[in-house]
Amino acid sequence: MKNNNQRKPSSSKNQQANQATPLLLILAGVIVIGAVVFSSLSQSTTQAVGPVRIGQALGDFSLQDINGKTVRLGDYKGKAVLINAWATWCPPCKAEMPLLNAYYQAHVDEGFVLLAINAGDTLQQAASFANQTGLAFPVLLDPASQLLKKMGISSFPTSILIGRDGKVKTIQVGMFTESELESKMGPLLE
């Protein structure tokens, strides 16, 4: 014989769970949106950058390098910086890299920074070229060339030389010769 005095579990627990479910979904949605926003900001920040102008500060930006590290221009305050916009499909860009690499290695101890911003190549393409060429300086990725477009760069290679004061000193469209690199970069290292 069944005991009719036994009660079924109260439906109030189910009601509480049903009321909590929308709150949990909203909270999960907020966390996911926050993570996406944080991730996109940490990968590429270019809000402060506009067209490059001689005599003006470039503005700050950050990009991922071929090793997954975030590199920020603002971390190099007080140093002489050469930003080189390049691509693996650009023969003059590739021809210029050994010269830039040699200059970088000869002057890195003097506060010289070289940031090579790759224009639209895949990580694999940029990393393969950098590794084959033995590049010692950071190779940054601008997959959709968004940063370079904001800077007003559309020809490759293009180099921007920034003095220790943070201001653009020279914009070089086309590849450097050894004497041009020395005459334009050398004074910035003094």
N, C-alpha and C positions, 0 to 999 in steps of 0.2 A: 504494500500500500504506500502511495506517495504521500509525502508530508506536504500539505498545502500551505503550511506556515512558512515555507522557505520563500524568500523573496528573490525576484530577479534583480540584478544590479540596477541601481538607479540610473536613469537616463541623464541625470544632471552632469555626470562626468563626461558623457558624450557631448552634451551641449557645451560644456566648458572647452572641450577639445576643439569643437567646431568653431567656437568664437575665437580661439587662439590661432587657428590656422590662417585666417587672412592677415593677422598681425605678423605672423612668422613669414608669410610670403612677401609682405611689404618690406620687412626688415632684410630679408634675403635679397630682394631687388635693389634696395639702397646699397647694400654691401657690394653687389656685383657691379652696379653703375659706378660706385666709388673706385673700385679696383680698376675698371676700364679707363676711367679718367686719369687716375694716378699713373697707370701704365703708359698711356699715350703721352702724358706730360714728361715722364722720365725718359722716354725714348727719344724725343725730339722736341726741343723748345726753341722756337724761333720768333716769338712774339716781339721781342725788342729789336729785331734786325730789320733794317730797311736797305734801300739802295746804298751801295758803297760810295763814299765821297772822300776825296783827299782832304785832310785836315780835320776830319770829324771822327769820333769814336764809332766803331762798327756796331756796337750793341752786343749783348750776350746771347749765346746759343749753346745748346748741347746736342750731341749726336752720339750714337753708338759706334764704337770702333769694330774692326773685324774680329776682335776677341770677345765682344759682348760687353766691354767696359764703356760706361758713359764718360765722355770727354766734354768738358765745359770750357769755353773760351775764357770765361771770367777767372778760371783757376790759374791763368798765366799772366796776371797783372804784374807789371814791372819787368816783363821780359819782352824781347824782340820776337815777333811772331810773323812767320810767313804762312799764309793760307794758300794752298794750291788746289784749284778746282781742276779735276782731271777725269778721264774715263779710259777704260781698257780698249775701247773701239777707236781711240784717238791716237794715231801714230806719233804726232809731236809730243803728246803727253807721255807716252811710253818712252820716247827717246830722251826726254828731259829728266826722267826719274833717277838714273844713275848719277847725274850731276847734282841734283837736289840731295840725294842720299849722302854723297861724299861731302857736300858742304855741311849738311846737318851733323854728320859724325865729327867733322873737324871743329865745329863751333858750338856743339851742345853744351859744353862746359862753360861757355861764355854767356849763358842765358838765352841761347837761341832755341826757339820752338818752331817746328814745322808740322802743320796739320794739313794732311792731304784729304780733301773732301771728294769722294768718288761720286760722280754724277750718274746715277741710275743703274749701275751694274748690280748684279746679284752679289750677295755675300760671297758665294763660291768664286765668282769671277774676280772680284776685288782681292780676296784673300789669296787665291792662286797666284795672281800677278805679284802681289806684295811678297809672298813667300819665295817665288822663283827669282825675284829681283833682289831679295835680301833687304827690303826696306826696313830701316831701323826706327823710323818715326811713325806716329800714329796715323793709320788710314781709317778715315771716318766714312760712314755710309749715309748718303742722302738718296734713298731709293727712288723717290719720285722727283728729285731735284727741287723740292720745295724751298729749302733754305737758299740754294743757289739762285733760284728765281727771285726770291725776296731781296737778295743782294744785287740783283740786276745782272747776273752773270749768265751769258748765253754762248760764249765762245770758249773753246778749250784748247790748250790750257790757259787759265787765267790765274795770276798770283796777286795776292794782296799783302803788302808789307806793312806791318803795324809796329810803331815804335814803342819804346818802354813806357811812354806816356799814355798808351792806349789809343792813339790816333793813327788813322791811315796815312801813310807817307807816300806810298807808290801803288799804282795798279798796273800790272804788267799783263797785257793781252798777248798771247803767244809765248813760245818757250824762251827761257833764258839761255844766253851764252854764259860761259864761265866768267868773262870779264864784266858782263852786265850784272850778274848776280853779286859779284864781289863789290862793284861800285855802288850798287843800290842797297845791299844788305849790310855791307861792312860798316858804314857810318852808324847804323842803328845798333851795332854791337859795342860801340865805344862807350 
